[in-house]
Amino acid sequence: MDILHGYKKDGHKFNIVDYERSQIILDTRNDNNPPSYYRQLFNTNKGYLYEFKIASVVSLPTDVGEYVITITMSPWSDKSGGKCIQKAIALNDTLNIYYRTGYADDTGWNSWYRMAGTWDIPTKVSQLTNDKGYITQVSDTGWYNISYGNGYKTYGSEPVQVRKYGKVVHMRGVMTNVNAQTWSDTVIGWIGPDFRPNRDVKFVMQGSGSNKWLLRVCANGNITADRYSNNATMRNQTPANSWMTIDCSWLVE
């Protein structure tokens, strides 16, 4: 058994040997493991783990810098006790803190959301009172990668991302479908609560060649695709590896 700071190493899998020493920061900088991995780590299947990560490996925004510390919490031995949660702390002057939750089936992670940072600290004492004459800074989340649906991924080097500036959300990027299929409000991705419109919004997007398709951003966070066609037919089959460009904005009230 290879012991590493209170952990034993079995291939690429680390199992906690001494739970009381789980506060040690483990160097797993090149790994982006799913929630199911952390459920299996602990002898009791409940616990938390500190890790040193390369920020880009775990798909964090660039404002955190090159490295972060992650804290991953597995609250129960199975999904009945709630989702796994992962927190990331920037190791630069921003001190930005992000969190993300696991998918319901533990196979992957939802998008990161910023909890706090140094620019959240008030810069004017009168902001603590009713100072209507002072214009506060417009909030800006920066760009976040969306969570893709099963069978969908980034096309080329432009991941689909969302950004909220004030009350306006913009989504950009290019994605593709792995398999051919006929869309009918098919879920192709998800966005988090901070980016969702109050009611469904719809946009006409460009597909491969002369094809067009209907993009719907739903109030529940689903992103769906429908009516892929270049003629009078309402729905044609979408060929595998189609070009699905996305560029749209909506208001969050």
N, C-alpha and C positions, 0 to 999 in steps of 0.2 A: 504494500500500500504506500503510495507516494503522498506524504503529508505536506500541504502548502498552507502555512499560516492558519492552521485549524481546519483545513479542508483536505479531503483526499481527492486526487485527480484520477479519473477513470476515462481515458480517451480525452474527449473535449468536454466531458460532463464533470461538474464539481458537486460533491455531496458534503453537506455540513457535518463535520465530525463532532464539534463542540459548539452547541448552540450559543453558549454564553460568550463565545468569542466571535460571533457573527458580525460585530461592529467593525472588524478589521476590513479595510478597503481592498478588495480583490482586483488585480489587474486583468480585466477581460476586454481590453480596449478595442479589439477587432470583432467582438461578438455582438449581435443584435438578436438575442434569444426571445422566443415567444412566451406568453404567460404560462403555457403548459410546462415549459422547462422549469420555471420557478416553483410551480406546485409540487414538482417531483424532487426538488432540491432538499427539502427539510425532512428530517426523520418523522416529524408529526404532520408534514405537509402544511404547516402554518408557520409564518415567520417573515423576516425581512433580510435584505442583503445589500451591502454597500459595494459599489463597483466603480472602477476608473475606466472611462470610455473616451474614445475619439468621437466628438460631437456629430460629425458627418455620418459616422457608421450607424448611429441610432436616429438619423434623419432629423436632427435638431436644427432650428434656424441659425444663421451665421452669427447673430449678435452674441451668442454665448462664447465665442472664441473656439479654439481648437479642441480643448478638453473639458470634460464635465465629470462630476461625481453623480452617479445614479443611486437611488434608494428604491428597491423593488419590494413591494409588500404582497404576500400571499395570505389572505385573511382566513382561509378555511381549506379543508382537505379536498373539497370539490366546489363546483360552481354554485352550489346552493347557498353558500355563505357570502356571495358577492364576487365582483370582478377583482382581478389583480390590478394594482395601481403602481405606476412607476413615476418617481420624481427625479428631476435633473437639476443640478445646481451648477451655474456657470463658475469657472475658475478664472474670471477676469474682473475688471473693475465694475462691470454692470451688475454683478451678483444676481443676474436674472435667474428666476426659478420657474421651471416648467413642470407640467404633469401630463400624463396620458393614462388612459384606462385600456384594459384588454378587451378583445372581442368577446362576445357572449360564449363562443365555443373555444376560447383560449388559444386560437391558432395564430393570432397576431395582435397588433396594437392599433388603437385609434390615433388620430392626429394629436400632436402636442399642443398644449394651451399654456400661455404665460400666466403665472400666478402673481409675480411681483418682480420689481427691479429697482435700481437706485433712483431712476427718474420718477418713480411713484411717490417719492418723498416730496411733500409740499415745498414750494420754493418761496412762498409768501405767507407770513403769519396770518394775514387777514383772510386767507382762504379758509381758515377754521371758523370764520364768522360769515354772516350773510353779506358778502361783498359782491353785489351784482355788477359793479362797474369794472371788475377785473375779468379779463378773458382768459380762461384756463387753456392749457395745451390740449389740442385735439388728440385723442388716443389713436395710436397706430400699432396694430398687432405685429406688423411685418408679415412676411410670406410663410405660409404653412402648406406642406404637402397634404393633399386629401388622402383618404383611405380608399383604395380601389376595391371594386366588387370582384368576386371570383371570376377569373378568366379575362381580366383587364389589367393593363399595365401602361407605363410611360412609352410613348412613341419617340424614338430618338433620344434627345438630350433635354427635352422640355417637359418636366413633370407637371401635372395639373396641380395648381396651388391656389389658395385663397388668401386674401388680405382684407382686413377691416380697417378703414380710415374714417374715424368719426362714426357716422351711421350708414356709410356706404361700403359694401363688400364687392370686391372684384375677384373674378376667377379667370385664370389663364392657363395655357398649356396645351399639350397634344397627347392623346392616349390612343390605344389600339385594343382590339379584341383578339384574343388568342384563337378562338374558334368561330366558324361561320354560324350565324343564327339569325332568326327573324325577330326583330325587337317588337315588344308590346309593353311599353312602360317598364322596360328591363332596368333593374338597379345596376348601375355601373360604378357607383362610389358613394361615399358618405362625407358629410361635413359636421363639425361639432356645433354645439348650441350657440356659441357666440356669433356664428356666421349665418345662421338660418333665417330666412325671411319669415314674416308673420303668416303669409299664405303662399301657396305654390306660385312660382314664376316660371315662364316658358320663353325659350329663345330658339330661333332657327340657326343651326350651325352648318358649316361646310364639311362634307365628307370627301372621300376619294373621288377624283374625276369631277363629274358634274352632279354628284349625289348631294342631297341635303338631308338633314335629320333634325328631329325635335328634341331639344334638351330641356328637361324639367328639373328645377331645384325645388325640393319639397320642404314644407314647414317642419317635417319630422327629421330632416337631415339627409334624406335619400336624394341621390342624383340619378335620374333615369333617362333612358334613351328610347325613342320611338320613331316610326314612320321614316325609315331610311329608304330613300327613293330618288330617282331622277326622271320619272315619267308620271303618267296618270295613275299608276298603281299606288295605293296608299302605303303598303308595306312590302318592300323587296327584302330578300335575304341579304344580310350584311356579310360580305366576304371576310374571311379571316385576315387579320393584320391590316384592317382598313385604317385610313388616316382620319382621325376624329379630333379636329381642332376645336378648342374652347376659348372664348373670349367674351365675357359678359359681366354686367354689374347689376346690383339690386340694392334696395334700401332696407335697412334693418331699423324698425321703430320700437 
